Structure formats: structure tokens, C-alpha cells
Amino acid sequence: MKLTPTILATAILLLAGNAFAARTGGFATADGGDLPGARYFTAANYQEINNIITSASTVPGGAYPLVITYTGNEDAAIATIVMDHNPDAAGNCPNPHWNDAYRQVAVTGYTAGLTILGADGSSGNFGITLTNSSNVVIRNMKLGALGGAAKDADLLRVDSSSNVWIDHNELLSNSHECNGSPEGDLTFEGAIDIKKNSHNVTVSYNYIHDHKKVGLDGSSGTDIAGGREITFHHNLYSNVSQRLPLQRGGWTHMYNNLYSGITDSGINVRREGYALIEQNWFENSVNPVVCRYDATLCGWWDLRNNNVKSPADFKRYGISWTPDDGINTVTAIEWKTTAVFPKTLPYVYESVSAQCVKNKLRKYAGVGKKLKQLTPVACLGRDDDEHDMHDRHAPAGDYMENYTKCADAGEICKVKTGAGWVAFGRKGNWVTKYIGTGHAVSCTIASFGSDPGGRPNKCSYRVY
């Protein structure tokens, strides 16, 4: 750890380009630590990050703006914990971690400006919590598989903190539920929970995958805080279960997000909140827009220019709905706006078409992307190496990376293990569909909705 300013400041700013700026494309106007008088540090683990922040907290609010570059790599710990939560046929997991200690960077009362920036190739098996803080930026951080769900161990938590920008991160765990987990559904805690008196938050360009409970906007029916203002834009959600987010009151703006493989419910607008849902791409998802468990105080949604235009599009994009079953739910099964978004947005934003989101966003969301942003100019063409697929761009072999063959064209693919995703195609040309572990699908163009041009097409399923 280096507890003195370093000459790495120039390199850090080159990584960020000109993106350290107040324009976040959302409600936040955070500069983080990129302010006059800032000091720059590097840290190799979460304890060193805590020590740097503590050393700067000699006066209330912090003595100076901070930019901390995290360089550690905890991929091995992440992979181990993911594997420890793969259940057997009876639903039991080999080594659950929900009683682990909460490994966290705890930022409390810091208002002088703070940026936590992950170096390319870094990863952390810890969380970051913000309490009574403001002007905070978290970027390029890969955080995953955090134990300690019984101790409320969120990957990212924003409590009574405002003007926060969460940008270009990767957040993951294991979306399986294990027998014996806390409350029966807490193998892992939230990916991004925003609660209490938090305002003006932007969540952008994050890759959030293989996670069950993605995010809260309010911890309970009484946690309204006068209405939080949150923007979610250009995020890639893949193989997630629910809470995208679970909104309680306030105002959210979701634009240019890609929702792929929602397995339970997506944007859940409750407690008379308002959601502007604009130019997003939804595919292979269950209950993508709902007001669940709160029909008497339901929120409202304003649907604008998403790829789904009407119920006639549900089959084409793999959208399905589950019955109420007495759980006090309203859904967007008619795909109609229930109320016009009433708030004038105080920021300028540049959006692209939903189709461009589908075609291009995977090149921009997540870590290691040099903090690049998707602009309309990038939508004008289609790169030769870009394909519509669930995961990272695949090599030009018969099967995608981390996939195994299950059927030739015309046969039945049975998904025996893994994440539940099936790829249809060959030689770098793919379409994918979420089937679910233990289910089967015909390896045909009709089942997948399009011909990827594999010649011949084959089916494979993702093994993890």
C-alpha cells in the first residue's frame, strides 16, 4: 500500500479518458475525487482501501478528495465460492458461505469527494458500503460471490448517501438457492441496494449476471425518504432472478439497458413510485415489468420505444408472465403505460435505439472496457466480429466458450447442469435462449426465433 500521493495519477486519468466528469447521463453529478487538491493512492486489498480512507478522515467529511486505484485480484476466491453454491439434486450446497464475516470497504461520512477505480484485471471478493457520504464514484470494479448474506453483505450499498455514480462495474454471484439459506432465499445478498435518505444516483454500464436479488430502491414499505431519484442506463443484466430494481416510491429512469434471462421478475415498481422505461431491450425474460406484492399501493410505468411494443411481441422476444397466485400483483401483461412520468429530468442524456442496445452494449458494459460509452455513431454499422449472443464474444469454433454440445440441428437439447442457457449456431454465429436447468428445447430455427447461419447449426448449453 502507498499512503503518499503517487505519480500514477496521470495513468489513472488516461484510463478514464475524459469520463471523470459531472455528466453521468443520469441524476448524479458526481466528480468523485477528481477535484482540485485531490490525492491519489493505490491499494492491493480492501483493508488498504479502508486504511487510506481512514487516514483522510481526520476532519469531518474528509480532509481532501481521494482517488484510489484498486489493483488486487481475488478471482480464485470468487470462483471457489461460486462452486461452493452449486446445489446437488436435493438442493444442498457443499459449503455455504452465508455466515461468513462481511468483507467490506466502509465509507462513512465522506463528502470531500471519493473515487474508487479498479485497475484492469483486478477483482474483489468484498463489498463497498456508503453511509452518509456524497460525491462518490465507483468504476471498473469487478466484485463477486460475497459471503455473509446473514450479515446483510451487499456487493454495493448506498445508505443515506447522495450524488453517487456506479459505473462500468461487473457484479456477480451464483443465482442458485441452497437449502438452509437465511430466510429461505438469501444465499447471497443484493448486488446494488440503494436505501434510506439517498438521492441523485446514477447506475450505468454495469454487467450484472448470475445473481438472484439484484437491487433494492428502499428497504421496506416505509423506506421512501421523500422519493429517491435514480437513473439506470446502459446496464447489461444476464441470468438474474429479480429486483431490477425493486422500487419503493420515488422516480427511476431506465434507458438503454439490456435485460436478458430474468427468471422471476424484473422492474418492480411499488409504493406509488414512477418509472420511465425507455429504449431498453428485453429478451427471454419472465415478468419483466411488474408491481409485485403491493397492488394496493402500486407504482406506475411509462413505456417508451422499447423493443417490445405490444403483447404481439412477447413470443418473438421470449417474454412470459406468471399468474398472480394470490400474491397481490399487477403486471405489464398488456404492455401499456399506466401513467406518464411526471418529473422533468434535470440532466441531458444521449440514448440509442433498443436494437443498437441489443447489438452493441456487450462491447461497452462492464470492466476492462476503458470506460467507453455507447453513442449513436457506434450504432451506424455492425462490426464483423459482433454477434448476438448471451455471453462474451465467442471463438469461431463449433461451440461457445464454457458451453458443451447437447444436440445437432433437429434434435432435442436437454440442459442437464449449469446456468440454463442454450446457444444455437456454429462458427461464431449464435443466438441464445434461457431454458433453465433440467429442461429441454428443440434445436431448430423455430425454437430460437432466427437462423444464426451456423451451417449446420448445433446446440450447446452453458456449463457454468
N, C-alpha and C positions, 0 to 999 in steps of 0.2 A: 504494500500500500504506500502511496505517496501522499503525504499530508501537506505538501507545499505545492503552490501553483506550478504547472508544468508547461513546457513549450509545445505539448500536444494539442493545445487549443486550436492552432491553425489546422491541423489534420482533422480534428473533430468537426470544425466548421466546414471543411471541404466535403466531409462525408454528408453533412446535412445540406449542402448546397446553400441556397438562399431560403431554405424552408423553415429555419428558425425565425418565425415572424408572427405577428399578431393575427394574420389572416389564416384561419384554420378551416374555413368552409363551414363553420358552424357557430354556435352560441359563444364558445370560448374565444377569448382574445389573448391567450397566454403567450408570453415570450419565454416563460421559464427562467432559467438562469442567464440567458443571453442578453444581458443588460450591462450598462457601464459599471465598472468595478467588479465584474464577475471574476471568480476564481475557478480554476479548472483542475480536476483531480482524476486519477484512475483508481479502480478498485477491482480486486480479483474475486471477492465473495461478498455475500450480503452483510456480514459483520463489518467489513471495511466500509461499506456504504453507510451503515449506521454510525460508525465512528466519525466519518467525515462530516455528516450532518450534525452530530452532537458537538463537534469542535466548532462548527459555525453557528451554534445556537447559544452563544454566550450572552446575547441580548434577546429580548422578546421579538419574535418574528424572524430572527436570523441576522447575523452580523453583515452578511454580504450575499449577493447572488451566487449560486453554485451550478456548475456543470460537471456532472460525474459520469465518466465513461466506465461501464462495467465490462470486464474482459474475461470473466470466468467461464468455464464450460462444465455443466452438470448433466450432459446428455445421458451418461451412464446411469445416474440416479433416476432420471426421468423414465428411461426405458425399463429399469428394474421395477419401479412402482407401477407402471402401466401393465407389465406382465403379471405382477402380483394381484391384479384385479381382473384377470380373465377368469370368469366363473366356470366351474365344471358343469356337467349335465344337471346336477342338483341345485345349481345356483350358488355354490360355495366357492369363495376365492381363497387361493393358497396362503396369502399373507397380507391381510387388510392393513391399511395404514391410517384409518380414521382417528385413532387415538394418539398419533404422533404429535410431538410438540410443533407448534406453529412457527415455522421458519419465515421471518418477515423483516422487511425494511419498514420501520415505523417512522413516519414523518408526521410530527405533531407540532402545530402552531408555527409552521414555517411559511412566511409570507414575503420574504425578501426576493424570491424567485429561485426556482429549482428545476433543473433538467437532469433526468436520469436516462442515459443513452447507452444502448447495448452496442458493443463492437460487433462487426460481422463475425459470425462463427461462435458467438457467446450464447450461453443458455443458463437458466437458473431454475433450481428446484426450490423456489421460495416465492413469497408474495410481497406485494407493496401496498401499504395502507396509508391513506392520507386522512388526517384528522385536524379540523380547524386550521387548514392551510389554504393557500391560494397561489395563483400564478405558478402552476406546476405542469411540466411537460414530461411524459414518459414515452420513449420512442425506441424502436428497433430492439425490443426486449423479447426474447423467447423464454416463456415461463410455462412450466408444465408439471402435471401429475403431483400436485402438492398434497401431502398427507395432512392430517389434522382436522378433518371435517367436523369432528365432535367439538373442536375448539374454534369453530367459525373461520376456518382457514381459507379465505378467498385468495385467488390469484391477484386480483386488483380490487381495492376497496376505496371508495371516496365517501367519507363521512363528514358532513358539515364543512365541506371544502368547495371552493368556487374558482371559476376561471381555470379549468383543468383540461389539458389536451392529451388524449391517449391515442397514439398514432403509430402505425406501421409495426405492430407487435404480433407475435404468434402466441396463442394461448391454447393449451390442450390438456386432456387427461385421458380417461378411459370412460366411455359412455355406458358401460355395463353397470348394472346394480348388483351388489353382492348381498347374500343373506346376512342378516345381523347388523346391517349398517344403521347408524343413528337415525331414528325416526322412520326407519324402513326405506329411506330414499336419499341418504346422504353419504354415499360412498366418497364423493368429492363435493366441495362447496362451490360457490359461484366463481365464474370467470371474471366478470366485471360487475360489482354491486355498487350502486350509487344511491346514497341514502341520506336521511336527515336533512339538515339545512344546507344542501349542496345546490349550487346554481351555476348556469353557464358552463356546461361541459360539452366537449366535442370528442366523439369516439370515431376514429377514421382509419381506413386502410389496414385494419387488423384481420388476421387469418385465425379464426376461432373454430376448432374442429375437435371431434371425438370427445364431446363434453355433454353432460346432462343438463344441468341448470346454468344457463349462460349468464343471465344478468337480471338484477333487480333494479327498479327505479322506485325506491321506497320499500321498507322492510315489513310494513304491515298496513292495514287499512286506515290507521291513524297517522301514519308517517307521510304526510302530504307536504308540509313545510311551505305552504303558500303556493306550491306549484313549482317543481323543478323544470329547468329549460335545458334540454339535451338534444344534440344532433348526432345521429348515427349515419355516416356516409362512407361508401366505398369499402365496406367490410365484407369479407368472404366467410360465410358460415357453412360448414360442411359436417354432416353426420352429427347433428346436435339434437337434443331432445326438446327443450322448452326454454321459455323466458328470453325472448329476443326483442325487447326485454319484457319483463312483467312490469307494466307501468301502472303506478298508482297516482292519479292526479297529474296535474302539470301539463306540459307541452313537449312533445317529441317530434322531431323531423327526421324521417328515414328516407334517404335518397341514394340511388346508385349502389345499393347493396345486392349481393348475390346470396340467396337463400337456397341451399341445395341439401336435401336429405334431412328435413325436420321430421322427427319421428313421433312427436306428441303434440306440441302446439308452438306457434311462433310468436308473433307480435300480439301481446295480451294486454288490451287497453282497459283498465279498470278505474274505479273511484273517480268517475267523471273527468278523466283525462282526455286530452285531444292528441291525435297522432296524424301527421301529414305523411303519407306513404307514397313516395313519388319516384317513378322511373327505376324501379327495382326489378330484379329477375327472380322469380320463384319457380322451383322445379322439384319434382319427386318429393313432395312435402305433404304432411298431414296437418290440417287446421292452421294454415299459415297466418291468418288474421282472426283473432277471437277476442271475446270478453268472457273469460272463464272464471267460474266460481263467484261471480259478482254481478249477475244480471240485473239486480235491483238498483245498483249504482254504476251501471255500465258506462264506459267511456265511449268516444266517438272516433271514427276514422274517416279520413279524406283520401280516397284512392285516385291517383293521377298518373296516367301514362306508364303503368307497369306492363310487363309482358302479358300478364293475364288481364284481359279486357272484360270478360263476362264468363258466366258458367260454361259457355260453349268451349272455353279454352282449357277447362280442368283436365280433360282426358289427354289432350295434346301435351301438357306440361307435367302430368303426373301429380295433380293436386287432388287430395281426397279429404273427406270430412268424417268425423266420428259422431255418433248420436250423443245427445245431451246426457242421457242415462242418469238424470236427476241431479246433475252437478251444477245447476244454475248457470247455464252458459248461453251466450249469444255468439254466433259465428258470422263470418262474411260469406256464407254459402251462396248468397245472391250476388255477391261481388258488386255492391253498391255503396257509395259514400253515405254515411249516416249523419254527418254534419260537416259543413265547410270549416276548415281550420281557421280559428278566429283571430290568431295572433299575427301581427305584421312582423316578419322576420327582420331582425336588426343587422343582418350580415349579407354580404354578397357571396354567391356561390355559383360555380360553373358545373353544370351537370351534363351528362351524356345520355344517349338513348339506352333503354333497357337491353336492347340487343348488343350494344357495344359493351355493356357491363358483362354480359354472358361471354362475349368473345375475347375480352381483353383483361378483365380485372385480375385474373390469376397472375398476370405479369407484374402487378403493382402492389397487391395486398400482402402484408406480412413482412418478415425480416429479410435482410440481405438484398433489398431492392433499391438501395441508395436513396430511400425516401422519395422515390419518383411518384408523380401523380398522374392520373389518367385524365387527359384533356380531349376535347373534341377533335383536335388534329390527329391524335392517335387512332381515332375511330374511322378515319377515311379509307384505310386499307386493311388487309388481313395478312399478317406475316405468314410465310410459308411454313414456319416451324410451329405455328399455333394451332391447337386442336381443341375441340370441345370435349373436355374430359374432367372427371371429378378431382383428380389428384394433380401432382406436378407433371410437367411435360414429360412424356414417356419416350424411351429409346425406340428406334424403329424395329423392334422385334415382334414376335407373334403376340406377346403379352406385355401389359404394362408392368412397371416395376412394382414389386410386392404383391403381384397377382399370380394366381395359378389357374391352369386350364380346367374348365369344367364341362365344356361341350363344343362340338363343331356346329356349323350352321344347320338349323333344322332340328337339333337335338334339344334335350331338356337340361338346363344347368341347375344343379342342386347346390345351394350355398351351405356347406357343412360347418364351417368355422369362420372366424374373422369378423370383419366390420359390417358385412351385409351388403357390400357394393359389388355390382357385376359390370364388367366392361365388355362391350360388344364392338368387334372390329379387329384390325390387324395392322402391323407395319406402321405404327404411329398415328393411325386414324381411328378414333374411338368416339363412342357415345357411352354414357354410363347411366346406371339406374340403381336406386336403392331398393333392395328386395327384402333384406333382413335375414339374419342367420336362421337356418332351419327351413327356409322357404325355397321355392324353385321358380324358374322363368324359362319360357321358350326362347331359344337362341335364334330369333327371327327379326326381321325388319319391323314387322307389325308390333312386336312386343316393345321395341325400343324407340319406335316413332320415326326413325330415319335410317338411311343407309350410309354408314361411315366410309364405305368404299374399301374394305379390307381385302377383298378379292383373293381368297374367300374370307368372309367374316368368321370369327370364332368368339367364344365366350370364356371369360375367366373371372374369378372372384378374388377380392382383396383379402389377403390372409391376415392382415393386422392393420 
